[in-house]
Amino acid sequence: MDSSTIISRVIASLISIMQASNLRNRLYLQEQRIEKMQVALDDIHRINANSTAPNALISGIIDRIRG
């Protein structure tokens, strides 16, 4: 085999590995953000439900976000 072909395959493989690890890290970061948002929504819902006059707009927004 030609040495330039081997070198190009090695470089392409290294770039692919770097991109895959970057994508994995971004996925974990998104999962953490979603978890924090869900906790915040639960807190807002709990506070709204326990108030003397629950706000229907807040309840509706939370219900739509949760799906």
mmJSON file of the N, C-alpha and C atoms, coordinates in Angstrom:
{"data_MODEL":{"atom_site":{
"group_PDB":["ATOM","ATOM","ATOM","ATOM","ATOM","ATOM","ATOM","ATOM","ATOM","ATOM","ATOM","ATOM","ATOM","ATOM","ATOM","ATOM","ATOM","ATOM","ATOM","ATOM","ATOM","ATOM","ATOM","ATOM","ATOM","ATOM","ATOM","ATOM","ATOM","ATOM","ATOM","ATOM","ATOM","ATOM","ATOM","ATOM","ATOM","ATOM","ATOM","ATOM","ATOM","ATOM","ATOM","ATOM","ATOM","ATOM","ATOM","ATOM","ATOM","ATOM","ATOM","ATOM","ATOM","ATOM","ATOM","ATOM","ATOM","ATOM","ATOM","ATOM","ATOM","ATOM","ATOM","ATOM","ATOM","ATOM","ATOM","ATOM","ATOM","ATOM","ATOM","ATOM","ATOM","ATOM","ATOM","ATOM","ATOM","ATOM","ATOM","ATOM","ATOM","ATOM","ATOM","ATOM","ATOM","ATOM","ATOM","ATOM","ATOM","ATOM","ATOM","ATOM","ATOM","ATOM","ATOM","ATOM","ATOM","ATOM","ATOM","ATOM","ATOM","ATOM","ATOM","ATOM","ATOM","ATOM","ATOM","ATOM","ATOM","ATOM","ATOM","ATOM","ATOM","ATOM","ATOM","ATOM","ATOM","ATOM","ATOM","ATOM","ATOM","ATOM","ATOM","ATOM","ATOM","ATOM","ATOM","ATOM","ATOM","ATOM","ATOM","ATOM","ATOM","ATOM","ATOM","ATOM","ATOM","ATOM","ATOM","ATOM","ATOM","ATOM","ATOM","ATOM","ATOM","ATOM","ATOM","ATOM","ATOM","ATOM","ATOM","ATOM","ATOM","ATOM","ATOM","ATOM","ATOM","ATOM","ATOM","ATOM","ATOM","ATOM","ATOM","ATOM","ATOM","ATOM","ATOM","ATOM","ATOM","ATOM","ATOM","ATOM","ATOM","ATOM","ATOM","ATOM","ATOM","ATOM","ATOM","ATOM","ATOM","ATOM","ATOM","ATOM","ATOM","ATOM","ATOM","ATOM","ATOM","ATOM","ATOM","ATOM","ATOM","ATOM","ATOM","ATOM","ATOM","ATOM","ATOM","ATOM","ATOM"],
"id":[1,2,3,4,5,6,7,8,9,10,11,12,13,14,15,16,17,18,19,20,21,22,23,24,25,26,27,28,29,30,31,32,33,34,35,36,37,38,39,40,41,42,43,44,45,46,47,48,49,50,51,52,53,54,55,56,57,58,59,60,61,62,63,64,65,66,67,68,69,70,71,72,73,74,75,76,77,78,79,80,81,82,83,84,85,86,87,88,89,90,91,92,93,94,95,96,97,98,99,100,101,102,103,104,105,106,107,108,109,110,111,112,113,114,115,116,117,118,119,120,121,122,123,124,125,126,127,128,129,130,131,132,133,134,135,136,137,138,139,140,141,142,143,144,145,146,147,148,149,150,151,152,153,154,155,156,157,158,159,160,161,162,163,164,165,166,167,168,169,170,171,172,173,174,175,176,177,178,179,180,181,182,183,184,185,186,187,188,189,190,191,192,193,194,195,196,197,198,199,200,201],
"type_symbol":["N","C","C","N","C","C","N","C","C","N","C","C","N","C","C","N","C","C","N","C","C","N","C","C","N","C","C","N","C","C","N","C","C","N","C","C","N","C","C","N","C","C","N","C","C","N","C","C","N","C","C","N","C","C","N","C","C","N","C","C","N","C","C","N","C","C","N","C","C","N","C","C","N","C","C","N","C","C","N","C","C","N","C","C","N","C","C","N","C","C","N","C","C","N","C","C","N","C","C","N","C","C","N","C","C","N","C","C","N","C","C","N","C","C","N","C","C","N","C","C","N","C","C","N","C","C","N","C","C","N","C","C","N","C","C","N","C","C","N","C","C","N","C","C","N","C","C","N","C","C","N","C","C","N","C","C","N","C","C","N","C","C","N","C","C","N","C","C","N","C","C","N","C","C","N","C","C","N","C","C","N","C","C","N","C","C","N","C","C","N","C","C","N","C","C","N","C","C","N","C","C"],
"label_atom_id":["N","CA","C","N","CA","C","N","CA","C","N","CA","C","N","CA","C","N","CA","C","N","CA","C","N","CA","C","N","CA","C","N","CA","C","N","CA","C","N","CA","C","N","CA","C","N","CA","C","N","CA","C","N","CA","C","N","CA","C","N","CA","C","N","CA","C","N","CA","C","N","CA","C","N","CA","C","N","CA","C","N","CA","C","N","CA","C","N","CA","C","N","CA","C","N","CA","C","N","CA","C","N","CA","C","N","CA","C","N","CA","C","N","CA","C","N","CA","C","N","CA","C","N","CA","C","N","CA","C","N","CA","C","N","CA","C","N","CA","C","N","CA","C","N","CA","C","N","CA","C","N","CA","C","N","CA","C","N","CA","C","N","CA","C","N","CA","C","N","CA","C","N","CA","C","N","CA","C","N","CA","C","N","CA","C","N","CA","C","N","CA","C","N","CA","C","N","CA","C","N","CA","C","N","CA","C","N","CA","C","N","CA","C","N","CA","C","N","CA","C","N","CA","C","N","CA","C","N","CA","C","N","CA","C"],
"label_alt_id":[null,null,null,null,null,null,null,null,null,null,null,null,null,null,null,null,null,null,null,null,null,null,null,null,null,null,null,null,null,null,null,null,null,null,null,null,null,null,null,null,null,null,null,null,null,null,null,null,null,null,null,null,null,null,null,null,null,null,null,null,null,null,null,null,null,null,null,null,null,null,null,null,null,null,null,null,null,null,null,null,null,null,null,null,null,null,null,null,null,null,null,null,null,null,null,null,null,null,null,null,null,null,null,null,null,null,null,null,null,null,null,null,null,null,null,null,null,null,null,null,null,null,null,null,null,null,null,null,null,null,null,null,null,null,null,null,null,null,null,null,null,null,null,null,null,null,null,null,null,null,null,null,null,null,null,null,null,null,null,null,null,null,null,null,null,null,null,null,null,null,null,null,null,null,null,null,null,null,null,null,null,null,null,null,null,null,null,null,null,null,null,null,null,null,null,null,null,null,null,null,null],
"label_comp_id":["MET","MET","MET","ASP","ASP","ASP","SER","SER","SER","SER","SER","SER","THR","THR","THR","ILE","ILE","ILE","ILE","ILE","ILE","SER","SER","SER","ARG","ARG","ARG","VAL","VAL","VAL","ILE","ILE","ILE","ALA","ALA","ALA","SER","SER","SER","LEU","LEU","LEU","ILE","ILE","ILE","SER","SER","SER","ILE","ILE","ILE","MET","MET","MET","GLN","GLN","GLN","ALA","ALA","ALA","SER","SER","SER","ASN","ASN","ASN","LEU","LEU","LEU","ARG","ARG","ARG","ASN","ASN","ASN","ARG","ARG","ARG","LEU","LEU","LEU","TYR","TYR","TYR","LEU","LEU","LEU","GLN","GLN","GLN","GLU","GLU","GLU","GLN","GLN","GLN","ARG","ARG","ARG","ILE","ILE","ILE","GLU","GLU","GLU","LYS","LYS","LYS","MET","MET","MET","GLN","GLN","GLN","VAL","VAL","VAL","ALA","ALA","ALA","LEU","LEU","LEU","ASP","ASP","ASP","ASP","ASP","ASP","ILE","ILE","ILE","HIS","HIS","HIS","ARG","ARG","ARG","ILE","ILE","ILE","ASN","ASN","ASN","ALA","ALA","ALA","ASN","ASN","ASN","SER","SER","SER","THR","THR","THR","ALA","ALA","ALA","PRO","PRO","PRO","ASN","ASN","ASN","ALA","ALA","ALA","LEU","LEU","LEU","ILE","ILE","ILE","SER","SER","SER","GLY","GLY","GLY","ILE","ILE","ILE","ILE","ILE","ILE","ASP","ASP","ASP","ARG","ARG","ARG","ILE","ILE","ILE","ARG","ARG","ARG","GLY","GLY","GLY"],
"label_asym_id":["A","A","A","A","A","A","A","A","A","A","A","A","A","A","A","A","A","A","A","A","A","A","A","A","A","A","A","A","A","A","A","A","A","A","A","A","A","A","A","A","A","A","A","A","A","A","A","A","A","A","A","A","A","A","A","A","A","A","A","A","A","A","A","A","A","A","A","A","A","A","A","A","A","A","A","A","A","A","A","A","A","A","A","A","A","A","A","A","A","A","A","A","A","A","A","A","A","A","A","A","A","A","A","A","A","A","A","A","A","A","A","A","A","A","A","A","A","A","A","A","A","A","A","A","A","A","A","A","A","A","A","A","A","A","A","A","A","A","A","A","A","A","A","A","A","A","A","A","A","A","A","A","A","A","A","A","A","A","A","A","A","A","A","A","A","A","A","A","A","A","A","A","A","A","A","A","A","A","A","A","A","A","A","A","A","A","A","A","A","A","A","A","A","A","A","A","A","A","A","A","A"],
"label_entity_id":["1","1","1","1","1","1","1","1","1","1","1","1","1","1","1","1","1","1","1","1","1","1","1","1","1","1","1","1","1","1","1","1","1","1","1","1","1","1","1","1","1","1","1","1","1","1","1","1","1","1","1","1","1","1","1","1","1","1","1","1","1","1","1","1","1","1","1","1","1","1","1","1","1","1","1","1","1","1","1","1","1","1","1","1","1","1","1","1","1","1","1","1","1","1","1","1","1","1","1","1","1","1","1","1","1","1","1","1","1","1","1","1","1","1","1","1","1","1","1","1","1","1","1","1","1","1","1","1","1","1","1","1","1","1","1","1","1","1","1","1","1","1","1","1","1","1","1","1","1","1","1","1","1","1","1","1","1","1","1","1","1","1","1","1","1","1","1","1","1","1","1","1","1","1","1","1","1","1","1","1","1","1","1","1","1","1","1","1","1","1","1","1","1","1","1","1","1","1","1","1","1"],
"label_seq_id":[1,1,1,2,2,2,3,3,3,4,4,4,5,5,5,6,6,6,7,7,7,8,8,8,9,9,9,10,10,10,11,11,11,12,12,12,13,13,13,14,14,14,15,15,15,16,16,16,17,17,17,18,18,18,19,19,19,20,20,20,21,21,21,22,22,22,23,23,23,24,24,24,25,25,25,26,26,26,27,27,27,28,28,28,29,29,29,30,30,30,31,31,31,32,32,32,33,33,33,34,34,34,35,35,35,36,36,36,37,37,37,38,38,38,39,39,39,40,40,40,41,41,41,42,42,42,43,43,43,44,44,44,45,45,45,46,46,46,47,47,47,48,48,48,49,49,49,50,50,50,51,51,51,52,52,52,53,53,53,54,54,54,55,55,55,56,56,56,57,57,57,58,58,58,59,59,59,60,60,60,61,61,61,62,62,62,63,63,63,64,64,64,65,65,65,66,66,66,67,67,67],
"pdbx_PDB_ins_code":[null,null,null,null,null,null,null,null,null,null,null,null,null,null,null,null,null,null,null,null,null,null,null,null,null,null,null,null,null,null,null,null,null,null,null,null,null,null,null,null,null,null,null,null,null,null,null,null,null,null,null,null,null,null,null,null,null,null,null,null,null,null,null,null,null,null,null,null,null,null,null,null,null,null,null,null,null,null,null,null,null,null,null,null,null,null,null,null,null,null,null,null,null,null,null,null,null,null,null,null,null,null,null,null,null,null,null,null,null,null,null,null,null,null,null,null,null,null,null,null,null,null,null,null,null,null,null,null,null,null,null,null,null,null,null,null,null,null,null,null,null,null,null,null,null,null,null,null,null,null,null,null,null,null,null,null,null,null,null,null,null,null,null,null,null,null,null,null,null,null,null,null,null,null,null,null,null,null,null,null,null,null,null,null,null,null,null,null,null,null,null,null,null,null,null,null,null,null,null,null,null],
"Cartn_x":[0.825,0.0,0.865,0.311,0.994,0.982,2.091,2.185,1.255,0.994,0.085,-1.344,-1.731,-3.062,-3.19,-2.166,-2.178,-2.259,-1.462,-1.459,-2.816,-3.42,-4.73,-5.798,-5.74,-6.7,-6.52,-5.295,-5.023,-5.532,-5.273,-5.75,-7.27,-7.889,-9.352,-9.931,-9.291,-9.742,-9.621,-8.532,-8.34,-9.365,-9.635,-10.64,-12.017,-12.322,-13.607,-13.757,-12.707,-12.738,-12.939,-12.264,-12.41,-13.832,-14.408,-15.772,-16.773,-16.559,-17.46,-17.409,-16.216,-16.122,-16.73,-16.585,-17.192,-18.721,-19.244,-20.688,-21.203,-20.467,-20.848,-20.891,-19.899,-19.866,-21.035,-21.374,-22.517,-23.818,-23.942,-25.128,-25.281,-24.199,-24.26,-24.616,-24.093,-24.405,-25.891,-26.441,-27.867,-28.72,-28.321,-29.06,-29.068,-27.946,-27.87,-28.767,-28.781,-29.64,-31.116,-31.491,-32.888,-33.28,-32.396,-32.676,-32.886,-32.046,-32.195,-33.501,-33.876,-35.121,-36.324,-36.281,-37.38,-37.519,-36.409,-36.45,-37.033,-36.622,-37.148,-38.65,-39.105,-40.531,-41.315,-40.755,-41.415,-41.533,-40.472,-40.5,-41.533,-41.558,-42.526,-43.945,-44.173,-45.503,-45.909,-44.999,-45.284,-45.585,-44.786,-45.005,-46.34,-46.644,-47.895,-49.093,-48.996,-50.108,-50.356,-49.315,-49.455,-49.79,-49.891,-50.222,-51.72,-52.099,-53.514,-54.369,-53.803,-54.536,-53.642,-53.659,-52.799,-53.097,-52.059,-52.167,-52.415,-53.541,-53.896,-52.936,-52.412,-51.472,-50.2,-49.683,-48.472,-48.739,-49.887,-50.241,-50.345,-50.964,-51.1,-49.764,-48.884,-47.552,-46.788,-46.818,-46.096,-46.67,-47.993,-48.618,-48.226,-48.179,-47.783,-46.323,-45.472,-44.054,-43.819,-44.498,-44.338,-44.936,-45.869,-46.454,-47.528],
"Cartn_y":[-1.191,0.0,1.25,2.252,3.528,4.176,4.75,5.341,6.541,7.26,8.406,7.932,6.788,6.219,5.814,5.193,4.77,5.986,6.991,8.206,8.892,8.964,9.62,8.83,7.509,6.693,6.864,6.94,7.137,8.502,9.513,10.865,10.906,10.295,10.266,9.521,8.446,7.69,8.506,9.215,10.055,11.183,11.793,12.86,12.306,11.122,10.484,10.196,9.71,9.434,10.72,11.782,13.065,13.596,13.489,13.959,13.138,11.843,10.982,11.325,11.585,11.927,13.297,14.22,15.538,15.428,14.6,14.386,13.744,12.789,12.143,13.156,14.027,15.048,16.015,16.391,17.285,16.611,15.313,14.558,14.557,14.285,14.288,15.672,16.716,18.073,18.374,17.952,18.159,17.391,16.171,15.391,16.091,16.676,17.407,18.637,19.353,20.537,20.165,19.071,18.626,18.243,17.554,17.161,18.391,19.402,20.634,21.34,21.358,22.002,21.268,19.942,19.165,19.401,19.5,19.786,21.173,22.132,23.496,23.53,22.822,22.773,22.118,21.053,20.41,21.375,22.128,23.103,24.196,24.718,25.772,25.243,24.028,23.424,23.23,22.735,22.514,23.828,24.846,26.142,26.727,26.628,27.165,26.406,25.084,24.275,24.524,24.827,25.03,26.472,27.354,28.75,28.872,29.971,30.174,30.372,30.944,31.135,30.675,29.379,28.876,29.581,29.895,30.597,29.573,29.702,28.768,28.871,30.054,30.234,29.423,29.483,28.722,27.233,26.79,25.373,24.932,25.747,25.419,25.332,26.254,26.254,24.997,24.669,23.494,22.217,22.136,20.974,20.842,21.952,21.915,21.526,22.005,21.678,20.192,19.674,18.271,17.344,17.848,17.073,16.201],
"Cartn_z":[0.0,0.0,0.0,-0.503,-0.572,0.817,1.209,2.55,2.709,1.647,1.752,2.022,1.489,1.744,3.202,3.743,5.144,6.06,5.771,6.594,6.542,5.371,5.266,6.025,5.997,6.749,8.254,8.7,10.132,10.578,9.796,10.125,10.142,9.151,9.102,10.306,10.7,11.87,13.147,13.305,14.489,14.556,13.433,13.388,13.728,13.218,13.505,15.0,15.63,17.074,17.857,17.461,18.152,18.002,16.826,16.605,17.412,17.511,18.273,19.757,20.287,21.711,21.969,21.037,21.175,21.163,20.286,20.214,21.497,22.031,23.293,24.425,24.51,25.55,25.414,24.186,23.964,24.369,24.104,24.499,26.017,26.745,28.205,28.735,28.126,28.553,28.342,27.204,26.945,27.95,28.287,29.269,30.627,31.008,32.273,32.237,31.123,31.003,31.084,30.436,30.468,31.886,32.576,33.964,34.851,34.691,35.484,35.156,33.872,33.474,34.063,34.07,34.627,36.122,36.828,38.262,38.502,37.688,37.837,37.562,36.533,36.23,37.365,37.929,39.074,40.245,40.506,41.6,41.345,40.122,39.784,39.916,39.44,39.532,40.997,41.802,43.223,43.933,43.681,44.317,43.877,42.581,42.063,42.645,42.723,43.225,44.714,45.468,46.91,47.288,46.313,46.623,46.904,47.515,47.853,46.611,45.571,44.317,43.161,42.831,41.741,40.417,39.724,38.446,37.34,36.651,35.584,34.406,34.141,33.032,33.28,34.489,34.825,34.696,35.211,35.116,33.659,32.823,31.409,30.697,30.994,30.36,30.752,32.026,32.494,31.861,31.779,31.16,29.694,28.963,27.545,27.38,28.262,28.156,28.436,29.422,29.77,28.713,27.955,26.863,27.347],
"occupancy":[1.0,1.0,1.0,1.0,1.0,1.0,1.0,1.0,1.0,1.0,1.0,1.0,1.0,1.0,1.0,1.0,1.0,1.0,1.0,1.0,1.0,1.0,1.0,1.0,1.0,1.0,1.0,1.0,1.0,1.0,1.0,1.0,1.0,1.0,1.0,1.0,1.0,1.0,1.0,1.0,1.0,1.0,1.0,1.0,1.0,1.0,1.0,1.0,1.0,1.0,1.0,1.0,1.0,1.0,1.0,1.0,1.0,1.0,1.0,1.0,1.0,1.0,1.0,1.0,1.0,1.0,1.0,1.0,1.0,1.0,1.0,1.0,1.0,1.0,1.0,1.0,1.0,1.0,1.0,1.0,1.0,1.0,1.0,1.0,1.0,1.0,1.0,1.0,1.0,1.0,1.0,1.0,1.0,1.0,1.0,1.0,1.0,1.0,1.0,1.0,1.0,1.0,1.0,1.0,1.0,1.0,1.0,1.0,1.0,1.0,1.0,1.0,1.0,1.0,1.0,1.0,1.0,1.0,1.0,1.0,1.0,1.0,1.0,1.0,1.0,1.0,1.0,1.0,1.0,1.0,1.0,1.0,1.0,1.0,1.0,1.0,1.0,1.0,1.0,1.0,1.0,1.0,1.0,1.0,1.0,1.0,1.0,1.0,1.0,1.0,1.0,1.0,1.0,1.0,1.0,1.0,1.0,1.0,1.0,1.0,1.0,1.0,1.0,1.0,1.0,1.0,1.0,1.0,1.0,1.0,1.0,1.0,1.0,1.0,1.0,1.0,1.0,1.0,1.0,1.0,1.0,1.0,1.0,1.0,1.0,1.0,1.0,1.0,1.0,1.0,1.0,1.0,1.0,1.0,1.0,1.0,1.0,1.0,1.0,1.0,1.0],
"B_iso_or_equiv":[0.0,0.0,0.0,0.0,0.0,0.0,0.0,0.0,0.0,0.0,0.0,0.0,0.0,0.0,0.0,0.0,0.0,0.0,0.0,0.0,0.0,0.0,0.0,0.0,0.0,0.0,0.0,0.0,0.0,0.0,0.0,0.0,0.0,0.0,0.0,0.0,0.0,0.0,0.0,0.0,0.0,0.0,0.0,0.0,0.0,0.0,0.0,0.0,0.0,0.0,0.0,0.0,0.0,0.0,0.0,0.0,0.0,0.0,0.0,0.0,0.0,0.0,0.0,0.0,0.0,0.0,0.0,0.0,0.0,0.0,0.0,0.0,0.0,0.0,0.0,0.0,0.0,0.0,0.0,0.0,0.0,0.0,0.0,0.0,0.0,0.0,0.0,0.0,0.0,0.0,0.0,0.0,0.0,0.0,0.0,0.0,0.0,0.0,0.0,0.0,0.0,0.0,0.0,0.0,0.0,0.0,0.0,0.0,0.0,0.0,0.0,0.0,0.0,0.0,0.0,0.0,0.0,0.0,0.0,0.0,0.0,0.0,0.0,0.0,0.0,0.0,0.0,0.0,0.0,0.0,0.0,0.0,0.0,0.0,0.0,0.0,0.0,0.0,0.0,0.0,0.0,0.0,0.0,0.0,0.0,0.0,0.0,0.0,0.0,0.0,0.0,0.0,0.0,0.0,0.0,0.0,0.0,0.0,0.0,0.0,0.0,0.0,0.0,0.0,0.0,0.0,0.0,0.0,0.0,0.0,0.0,0.0,0.0,0.0,0.0,0.0,0.0,0.0,0.0,0.0,0.0,0.0,0.0,0.0,0.0,0.0,0.0,0.0,0.0,0.0,0.0,0.0,0.0,0.0,0.0,0.0,0.0,0.0,0.0,0.0,0.0],
"pdbx_formal_charge":[null,null,null,null,null,null,null,null,null,null,null,null,null,null,null,null,null,null,null,null,null,null,null,null,null,null,null,null,null,null,null,null,null,null,null,null,null,null,null,null,null,null,null,null,null,null,null,null,null,null,null,null,null,null,null,null,null,null,null,null,null,null,null,null,null,null,null,null,null,null,null,null,null,null,null,null,null,null,null,null,null,null,null,null,null,null,null,null,null,null,null,null,null,null,null,null,null,null,null,null,null,null,null,null,null,null,null,null,null,null,null,null,null,null,null,null,null,null,null,null,null,null,null,null,null,null,null,null,null,null,null,null,null,null,null,null,null,null,null,null,null,null,null,null,null,null,null,null,null,null,null,null,null,null,null,null,null,null,null,null,null,null,null,null,null,null,null,null,null,null,null,null,null,null,null,null,null,null,null,null,null,null,null,null,null,null,null,null,null,null,null,null,null,null,null,null,null,null,null,null,null],
"auth_seq_id":[1,1,1,2,2,2,3,3,3,4,4,4,5,5,5,6,6,6,7,7,7,8,8,8,9,9,9,10,10,10,11,11,11,12,12,12,13,13,13,14,14,14,15,15,15,16,16,16,17,17,17,18,18,18,19,19,19,20,20,20,21,21,21,22,22,22,23,23,23,24,24,24,25,25,25,26,26,26,27,27,27,28,28,28,29,29,29,30,30,30,31,31,31,32,32,32,33,33,33,34,34,34,35,35,35,36,36,36,37,37,37,38,38,38,39,39,39,40,40,40,41,41,41,42,42,42,43,43,43,44,44,44,45,45,45,46,46,46,47,47,47,48,48,48,49,49,49,50,50,50,51,51,51,52,52,52,53,53,53,54,54,54,55,55,55,56,56,56,57,57,57,58,58,58,59,59,59,60,60,60,61,61,61,62,62,62,63,63,63,64,64,64,65,65,65,66,66,66,67,67,67],
"auth_comp_id":["MET","MET","MET","ASP","ASP","ASP","SER","SER","SER","SER","SER","SER","THR","THR","THR","ILE","ILE","ILE","ILE","ILE","ILE","SER","SER","SER","ARG","ARG","ARG","VAL","VAL","VAL","ILE","ILE","ILE","ALA","ALA","ALA","SER","SER","SER","LEU","LEU","LEU","ILE","ILE","ILE","SER","SER","SER","ILE","ILE","ILE","MET","MET","MET","GLN","GLN","GLN","ALA","ALA","ALA","SER","SER","SER","ASN","ASN","ASN","LEU","LEU","LEU","ARG","ARG","ARG","ASN","ASN","ASN","ARG","ARG","ARG","LEU","LEU","LEU","TYR","TYR","TYR","LEU","LEU","LEU","GLN","GLN","GLN","GLU","GLU","GLU","GLN","GLN","GLN","ARG","ARG","ARG","ILE","ILE","ILE","GLU","GLU","GLU","LYS","LYS","LYS","MET","MET","MET","GLN","GLN","GLN","VAL","VAL","VAL","ALA","ALA","ALA","LEU","LEU","LEU","ASP","ASP","ASP","ASP","ASP","ASP","ILE","ILE","ILE","HIS","HIS","HIS","ARG","ARG","ARG","ILE","ILE","ILE","ASN","ASN","ASN","ALA","ALA","ALA","ASN","ASN","ASN","SER","SER","SER","THR","THR","THR","ALA","ALA","ALA","PRO","PRO","PRO","ASN","ASN","ASN","ALA","ALA","ALA","LEU","LEU","LEU","ILE","ILE","ILE","SER","SER","SER","GLY","GLY","GLY","ILE","ILE","ILE","ILE","ILE","ILE","ASP","ASP","ASP","ARG","ARG","ARG","ILE","ILE","ILE","ARG","ARG","ARG","GLY","GLY","GLY"],
"auth_asym_id":["A","A","A","A","A","A","A","A","A","A","A","A","A","A","A","A","A","A","A","A","A","A","A","A","A","A","A","A","A","A","A","A","A","A","A","A","A","A","A","A","A","A","A","A","A","A","A","A","A","A","A","A","A","A","A","A","A","A","A","A","A","A","A","A","A","A","A","A","A","A","A","A","A","A","A","A","A","A","A","A","A","A","A","A","A","A","A","A","A","A","A","A","A","A","A","A","A","A","A","A","A","A","A","A","A","A","A","A","A","A","A","A","A","A","A","A","A","A","A","A","A","A","A","A","A","A","A","A","A","A","A","A","A","A","A","A","A","A","A","A","A","A","A","A","A","A","A","A","A","A","A","A","A","A","A","A","A","A","A","A","A","A","A","A","A","A","A","A","A","A","A","A","A","A","A","A","A","A","A","A","A","A","A","A","A","A","A","A","A","A","A","A","A","A","A","A","A","A","A","A","A"],
"auth_atom_id":["N","CA","C","N","CA","C","N","CA","C","N","CA","C","N","CA","C","N","CA","C","N","CA","C","N","CA","C","N","CA","C","N","CA","C","N","CA","C","N","CA","C","N","CA","C","N","CA","C","N","CA","C","N","CA","C","N","CA","C","N","CA","C","N","CA","C","N","CA","C","N","CA","C","N","CA","C","N","CA","C","N","CA","C","N","CA","C","N","CA","C","N","CA","C","N","CA","C","N","CA","C","N","CA","C","N","CA","C","N","CA","C","N","CA","C","N","CA","C","N","CA","C","N","CA","C","N","CA","C","N","CA","C","N","CA","C","N","CA","C","N","CA","C","N","CA","C","N","CA","C","N","CA","C","N","CA","C","N","CA","C","N","CA","C","N","CA","C","N","CA","C","N","CA","C","N","CA","C","N","CA","C","N","CA","C","N","CA","C","N","CA","C","N","CA","C","N","CA","C","N","CA","C","N","CA","C","N","CA","C","N","CA","C","N","CA","C","N","CA","C","N","CA","C","N","CA","C","N","CA","C","N","CA","C"],
"pdbx_PDB_model_num":[1,1,1,1,1,1,1,1,1,1,1,1,1,1,1,1,1,1,1,1,1,1,1,1,1,1,1,1,1,1,1,1,1,1,1,1,1,1,1,1,1,1,1,1,1,1,1,1,1,1,1,1,1,1,1,1,1,1,1,1,1,1,1,1,1,1,1,1,1,1,1,1,1,1,1,1,1,1,1,1,1,1,1,1,1,1,1,1,1,1,1,1,1,1,1,1,1,1,1,1,1,1,1,1,1,1,1,1,1,1,1,1,1,1,1,1,1,1,1,1,1,1,1,1,1,1,1,1,1,1,1,1,1,1,1,1,1,1,1,1,1,1,1,1,1,1,1,1,1,1,1,1,1,1,1,1,1,1,1,1,1,1,1,1,1,1,1,1,1,1,1,1,1,1,1,1,1,1,1,1,1,1,1,1,1,1,1,1,1,1,1,1,1,1,1,1,1,1,1,1,1]
}}}
